Amino acid sequence: MTSSTTELPRPKALSEVKGWFRAVDQQLFDWFLSGQMDRAQRGDLLELGAYMGKSAIFMASYRRAEDAFTVCDLFDSVAPDSANLKEMNKSYSTLTRRAFEANFSAFHERLPEVVQAPTSVVADRVADDSCRFAHIDASHLYEHVYGDIEAVRDILLPDGVVVLDDYRAEHCPGVAAATWGAVAALDLHPICVTGTKFYGTWGDPEPLRDALLEWLAARDDMWHEVQQVAGHGMIRIDGRKATEPKHPVSRYSAEEEPAAADGTGAPDVPVQHAASSRPAPARPATTAPPRRPGRARALAKDLLPPIVTRALARRRRGR
């Protein structure tokens, strides 16, 4: 989709929204955010880097009426430097704010507070000590990611949780350097990691880690272990078999498929039905056309050598 496209998305389910959000991370977002709501933990929500809105739509299901939800992304804006511009043109050339808002509005009545700007402005737009949950999934460049982490450190409440995407992907080593650099230099405490996301806090990680271990022990769709990293016990989760949690429902979920060109109301594609137990009716037998031996004999007489035709004639007379 480009900015000139007039037809905006109308997703019928979260799975139809473009983006990358694995089932294991959906489960963990649900666990952290639901736990915060159960504990009546105060604070707002923040996402840096939204793409088409998949994770933002999911996070908004845990926003209370009094909570603010801020989403910061460049969308169609010009990137602030040449390296960021190159990254945008390569990976996000189809991204538009209108598409994000159309996707989000399919699931929620109230849009988030959208900041269409580089994530470097978020420190001036979101108050310190105001958020309980932040998801960083913007630039993959080291300088930008490290700056995002520094900003979120001040924005998060002491018991808040930060999630970093692509902390170990081979195509964006800058995110890995920024993530583990924050663990070493900014006192970011790891809670757990999955194949794609890092979960941490600047508060005490032990209560969250203990509760998470108890939750994981009761599940059979996620394998886990505890490893020691920089003096911290960190849970590693293998969620390749994880099931998805409940998703927000789209306002378009009950829409019927478009009518076929023939006006029947059914999709204009062949439909395969289950095989019937009754045998298929036999096809009517066809009568072969009568043979015309005279024509064949005349053709043989014209084409075969005389000695062969005489031999055939004698054989027929013998019969």
N, C-alpha and C positions, 0 to 999 in steps of 0.2 A: 504494500500500500504506500502511496506517495502522498505528499501534501496536497496534490491536485485531485486526488481521488474523492469523488463525491459520495460513494457508498461506504458508510461506516460499518464496522463489525457489529453483529447482533448475536453474540455467543449464547447458545442454549445451555451450556455447561462450562464449568471452569476449565475442563480439558480442552475446550475449543479456543481458549485464549492462548496466544502464542507466548512461549517462554519456557524456562527451565526451572522446575520446582518438583523435586523428587518426592515420592511418597514418604520416605523416612523423615525428610525435613518438614513436610506437612505435619506429620505426627508430632515432631518436636516443637514446632511453632505452636501447635494446639496445646501441647503439654505445658509449655512455659506460659503462654498467654492465658490459658484457662486457670492455671494455678494462681497467677497474679489476680485474676478476677475473683477467684474463690477466697483469696486472702484479703480482698478489698484493698489491694495495693494501689495507691494513687499513682498518677502519672499518665503522660500522653504517649503517642506512638510516632515513630519517625522511620522513613525509608529514604535512603540515598541511592538513586538509580532505580528506575521503575520499569523500563522497557515497555511492554504492552499492558502491564498492570496485574499479572497473575498473582504474585505474592502480596501485592497491595490489597487486592480484592479479598484475599484470604485473611490478612491481618485485620481488615476493617470489620470483620465479624466479631472481633473482640474489643471494639471501641464502645465505650459507654457514652451516654448522652453528654456527659460533662467533659469527655476526653477530646483533645485536639489530635488530629492526625495530619502530619506534614509529609509531603512527598516532594523531593527535590530531584530534578532531572533537567538536562539540557533540552530534550525533545527536539524542536526544530531550530533552536538557537545556534549561533556560531560558537564553536569551541574556543576556549580562551587562549590556546597555544597550538602550535603546529603539530606536536605529537598527539595531543588530544583530538585535534581535527582529523588526523590520519586514522586514529582508532575509531572515531565516530563514522567516518565514511566507509570504513572496511566492515564494521560489525553491525552498525545501527542505521544504515542509510534509509531504511523504511520507517523509522520511528517518527511518530507524530503525536502531539499532545491531544489532538481531536480523537485519534484512535484510542489512546489510553482512557480518555474520559468516557468514550462510548462504551468501552469494555467495562469500566468501573460502574457506570450508571446502569448497566444491565443487572447488576447484583445488589446495588446499594442506592438508596434515595439521596444520600448526602455525600457530595464529593469531598475528598480531602483538601486541605490547604495546599495548593500546588505552587511550588516555587520553581519557575522555569528559568534556571540559571545554573552556573557551575556550582558544585557542592561546596566550594570554598566559601560561599556566602551564608551557609547554613548557621554558622556561629553567630551571625548578626540577626538571623531571622527566627531562631528558636532559643528560648531562654535557657540559661544554665539550670541544672537540677530540676528539669521539668518532665523528662521522659522515663518510662519504665522499660521500654523495649525499642531497640533500634536495629534496623537491617541495612547493612552497607553492601551495595551491589552496583556501584557506579563504575568509575574508571578502573582499569587494570594496571595503570602506571604507578610505580612505587611512590613517587612524590605526592600524587593525588590521594592514594589510599592512606598513606601515613598521615596526611593532613586531615582526612576524614575521621580517622581513628582519634586523633588529638581533639578534634572538635566534639566528637560524640562523648569522649571522656568527661568533658565539662557539662554536656547537655544531659547525660544520664543521671538519674538519681543513684545514690550509693548502692541500692540493692537492685538496680536495673540490669538488664541483659542486653548484650550486643552480639549480633550475628554477622559474620564476615563470609561472603561468598567467594568461591574459587580460590581458597587459601592454599590449595596444593595443585592446581591445574598446571600442566606443563606449558600451556600457551600464555600464561600470565604469571611468571615468577615474581614480578613486582609485588603481587598481592601476598605471596608467601613471605617475602622479605619484610613487608610492612607488618604483617600479622605477628610473626615471631619476634620481630623487632619491638613491637608493642609489649609482648610478654616480657621481654628482657629489660626494656628501658622505661616503659610506661606503667609497669605493675598491673598489666592486664592478666587476670587469673583465668586460665582455661577451665571450662566445665566439661565440655564434651566436643567431639568432632565426628562428622560423618564423611562420606566420600567427597562431598563438595562444600560443606559449611563448617565453620568454627563458631562455637558458642562460648562466650566468656562474660566476666563481670569484673568491675572494680571493687565490688563489695566482697563479703565472705562467701566463697564458693561452696563451702562444705555442706550447709543445709540443702542447697539445690542439688548438689552431687549425690548426697545420701538419698534424697527423695527420688531422684531420677533412677538410681540403681535399683531401688525397690520397685519402681514402675516397670523397668526393663526386665527384672527377674520374673515378672508375671506374664510376660509376652513370649510367644513362640515364633514371632515373625521378624525378630531383630536379635542378632548375636552381638555380644559386647564383652569388653575386657577393660581393665584399668591399667594405665601405664603412668609411670612417673616422668614428668617433663618439667625441667627447671625447678625442681622442688615441689611440684604440684601433682596431685593425683588427677589424671585426666581420663575420662571415659571415651574409649573408641567404639563406635557403633557401626556395624555392618548391617545396612538396611536394604539390601538388594531384594529381599523377600517381603518387605514391609507393605502392609495394606494402607490404603488411603483413609483418612478420617472423613467425617461428614463435611461436605462442601456447602458454601452458600448457594442458594437457588437463584437461577436467572429468571428474570421476568419473561424471557422468551422461551422458557423450557417447555411450555405447553403448545407452542406453535406447531402447526401441521406442516408437513413437507409441501413444497410448491406443487400446484396442480400440473398434470402432464399436458403436453401440447394437444392431445386428443380430447381434453376436457373431461376426462374420467375422474380426475382428482388424485390419481395414483401416480407415483413417480414414473417417468418415461424411461424405465429401464426394465429388462427382463427380470421376472421374479421366479426364484426357485422354491418350489414347494417340497415338503417332505414326501418321500416315496410312499405310494399307496400299497396296502397289502393285497389289493386286487390286481390280478395280472392285466396288463395292457390289452385292449381289444386287438384281435388278430386282423391284419390287413387283408382286404379282399384279394382273392387269388386273381391273377391276370392270365389271360389266354395268349399263348405265344402265337405270333402271326404264322400263317401256313407257309410251309417250305415250298420253294419253287425250284425243283431240281433241274428243270429244263435249262434255266439260265446258267446254273453252275456248270452243267455239262457243256453248254455252248462255249463258255469262257475257257474251260479246260481244253476243249478242242482247238481253240484259237492259240493258246499259249504253250501247250505241251508239245514236245517233238512227236512226229507221226508214229514212231515206233512205240511210244508210251501210250498214245491214244488207242492204237490198235490192240495193244495188250489189255487195256481196260475194257474195251468193247468185247473181246473174247471172254473176259472174266464175267461180265454181266450176262452174256448169253449162256455161259455155263451154269449160272445160278438159276 
